[in-house]
Amino acid sequence: MVYRCGFFLALLLGLFCNVSCTRHVGKAPETDAVLMSKLAEEHVKTGPRYAGSDGAEKAALWIQQKCRELSPAWNVTVQEFEEQTVTGNVKFRNILVHKGTLNQDFVLLAAHYDTKFFPPEIPFAGANDGASGVAALLGILHAVKDKDLPVNIVFAFFDGEEARYDYNEKDGLHGSRYLAETWKKNGTLKHCKAMILLDMIGDKNLNITLSQDTARNMRHLLLQAADQMNLRKYVGDYPGNILDDHVPFQNNGIPCIDLIDFQYGPENSYWHTSEDTLDKISGESMKIAADLAINLIWKLAAGVL
């Protein structure tokens, strides 16, 4: 009799756990291609915004304003810091957007807003390399702001991704490296269960190229989402590893994926040139990347991360 009672109690507890411990997630929302196209155009109009410039400060203020307009109930904070770089001491500004506190598990969704430095006589709009990722994040923020999220999402707009000369500890990835180090020191990083980066995803001829060091589970779930959404033709492989803002988190053990189109123009000829202009990017491409990112988050949550 004792054995049978214990058996049925265990059975009931098991059934209860199966019901209560399975995370039920609704359908992932979709983003607005027209909105993101408009946001990319607005962002480009802030002008050159290489790290430490007046344009970078202007862009940071614009992002804060848009975040508050698009999601009034979310917290918008600025992480200001200074670092000694290859060009001297520079002030950087990361912008973080989230609900509630950071002491619960979350997925980090990120993009960089700074542009590559060019002398004033060389026009550089940074429409794809900078503005498209920012527009996609803002579009996602707008799409999820009133939703019952299956997992907490933290949005990060990084400053200082671009290197002035060559990537090293004093040149490039300043914002992402600083945030990862800060979160590691204050204990927040342990709550970061995954990191999704969007960079250069506005190309009209979109081809998201996954780095070879992409976290295996995240790659699998992204391709699964792409198949289910009939978007598989937009996702391919990059032959090597890509150095980008996901690396500081990846180096700290966080599963990461970088959604990036590293084939911008014939033989990547638009990248870091004056050809990176608004006429080369598309709101539909930003929507494809943004919707894939949202669906990946929903799938991660369904698998209880």
N, C-alpha and C positions, 0 to 999 in steps of 0.2 A: 504493500500500500504506500509506504513512504517513497519507494522507487517510482511508482506510477505518478504520484503527486509531483515529484521532482521532475519527472519526464514532461508532464503537461505544463508545468510552470515554465520549464525551459523552452517548450514549444511556443507558448504564448509570448514569452519574452523575445524569442527569435522572430516571431511574426511581427511583434511591435517594433522591433529594431529595423526589420526590413521595410516597414511602412514609414517609420519616423526618420530613419537614418538615410534613406534615399533622397537625394536632393532633386525635387521636381522643378524643372525650369520650363517656362513658357516659350513661345516662339520668339526668336531674336528679332528685334526691330530693324528696320531698314533706314538708311541715311538718305538725304536729299541731294541729288547731284547738282541741281540748280543753286542751292544754298552754298554748297562747298565751292563751286566755281566762283560765285560772288565773293566768298570769303578769301579765296586765293587772290583774287584781283585786288581786294582791299588791302591785303597784307603786302602785296608787291608795291602798292602805292605809298607805303611807309618809306620806301627808298632803300638805298644800301644799308645793310644792318649787320655788318661784321662786328664781332665781339669787341666791346669797349667803345664803340662809336655812339654818337648821338642817335643814329638811326636804330641801333640795337635797343637803346632805352625807349625810343618812340614805339618800336615794335612790341616791346614788353608791355608797355602801357596799353597798347591797342589790344593785345591778347587778353589782358586782365579785363578790359572793358567788355570784350566780346563774351568771355566766359560768364561774366555777371549778367549780361543781357540774355544769353542762351540758357543759363541754368541758375536763376537767382537763389535757389535754396542750397546750392553747393558752396563749400568753402573754397575761396581763392586766396592763396598765399604766395608771397614772393620770397625766394631764398637768395639773398644777396651775399656775395662773397668776393674777395679779391685774391688773386694769385699772381705770383711772379711768372711771367711767360717769356718766350724768346724775344718779345718786343717790349718787355718791361712789365710793370704792375698794371693789371687790367681788372676792372670791375665786371663781374658776371651776374646774371639774374636768371634763376630758374623759376618757373611758374608752376605751382602745384594746385590741382583742383580735385576735391574729393568730398564725400559725404561723411559727416561724423569725424571720428578720430582715426588715427593710424595704428591702433593697437589691436586690430582684428585682421584676419587674413584677407589679402587683396591681390588683384592682378594689376600690374603696372602697364599702362598704355602710354607710349611716348613718341615724341618727334622733336626735331631741333628747329629753331626759328632763325638762327643766325645764318648769314651768307658768307661765302668765300670772299676774302679781301681782294680787291682790285684797285689800282690807282684810279683817281677821279676821271681821268680821260677815257677809261674803258668802262662802258656801261655794262652792268650786271644786275639783272632783275631778280634772279634766283626764284623763278616761277615754279620750277619743279623741285629744285634742290633747296628746300626750305619751306616755301609757301604751300606746296601741295600737302606735305605731311601735317602742317599746322591746320590747314583747312579741313583735312580728314579728321583730325582729332576733335576739332570744334564741331564738325558734323556729327560725329559719334556722340559727343557730349549732349548735343541737342536731341539726338534720337533716343538716348537712354535716360534723360533727366527725370522723367516722371514715371519710369518703369520700375517694377518690382525686380530689382537686380538679383540674379542667382548667386552672385558673389560681389564683394566690394570692388570697385574700380578706382584706381588713382591715376589721374592724368598728369603727365609731366611734359612741359615744354622746355627743352634744354637750350641753354645758351652755350656758345663756345665749342660746338662740335667740330667746326672746320679748323684745320691746321693752317697756320700762316705759311709754313715751309714743309715740314715733314712731321708725322705723328710721333710724339714722344711724351714724356711726363710733363713737359712744359709747353707742349704745342698740340692742341686738339683734344677733343673729348673732355673738356674742362667741366661742363655742367653735369654730365652723366657720372663722371668719376667722382666729383664732389658729392653728389647725392648718394651714390652707393657707399662711399666712405662714411658720410654723416649717418646714414641709416644703420650701418654696421656698428658704429660707435654707440648710438643711442638705443639700439635694440629693435628698431623698426624693420630692419632688413629680414628678420626671421619671419615676418608676416607676409613678405612678398613671395608669393607662390609661383609666379610666372611673370615674364616680361615680354611684351609685344611692341616692337618698334616699327614705325612707318616712316619711310624715307624715300623721296623721289618716286612717288606713286601716281603722279599726274600725267605721265607720258600718254599721248593719244594712242600710241602703239604700245599698249601696256603688256609687259612681260615680267612678272614678278620672279626674281631670281633668288632662290633659297641658297644660302650659304651652306657649305658642306658640314659646318659644325653646328647646324641647327639642332636643338634638342629633339631627339627622336620622337618622343610622344607628341610634341607640338607639331612637328612636321606631319606625322600621321594624321592628326586631327584636322590640320589645315587642309590637307589633300582630300580628306573625307568630306569636309565642308564644301570644298571647291567642286567635288563630284556631285554632291547633292544639290548644289546651286547652279549646276551647269556652267561653271566658271573655270573648269580644269584647264582650258586652253590658255588661260592667262597666267598659269603658274608653271615655272620650270626650275632648272637647277643652275647654280653658278659653279664653275669648275673648282673653285677654291674657297677659302674663308674670306669673309668681308670684315674689315675693321670699321666698326660703327659704334653708336652709343649703347648698344646692347652688351658690348664686351666687358665693361667694368662690372656689370651685374653677372654676366656669365662667369667671370673670373672668381666671383664670390659664391658660385654654386647655384645660381638662380637659373632655371630652365628658360631659355630665350629663343625668340624667333625674330628675324629681321625681314619685314616685308619691304623689299626694295627692288626697283627696276634699274638694273645696272647695265642696260642697253639703251641708252637715251640718245636717239639719233643714229645715223649710219656709223657703225663702229664706235658708238658712244661719243660721237663728235660734238653733241650739244652740252655735254657735262662740263661744268666749270668754264663756260665760254659765254660770250654775249648773245649766243643763240638760245640760251635758256630763258625764253620769253613766254608770255601768256598764250600766244597763239599755238604753242607746242603742247599745251596741256589741256586736259578735258575733265569736266566734272563727272562724266560717266566713269572714267578711269579711277578717279578718287573714290567714287561710290563702290566700285568693285573691290578695291583694297579695304575700304572702311567696313563694308558689309562682311567681307571675309574675316576681318579682325573681330567684329562683334560675334559672329557665329563661332569663331574659335574660342572666345571667352565663354560663351554659353556651353560649348562642348566640354571645356575644361571644368566648368562648374558641375555639369551633369556627371562627370567622372569623379567628383569630389576632389578635384585638383590632384 
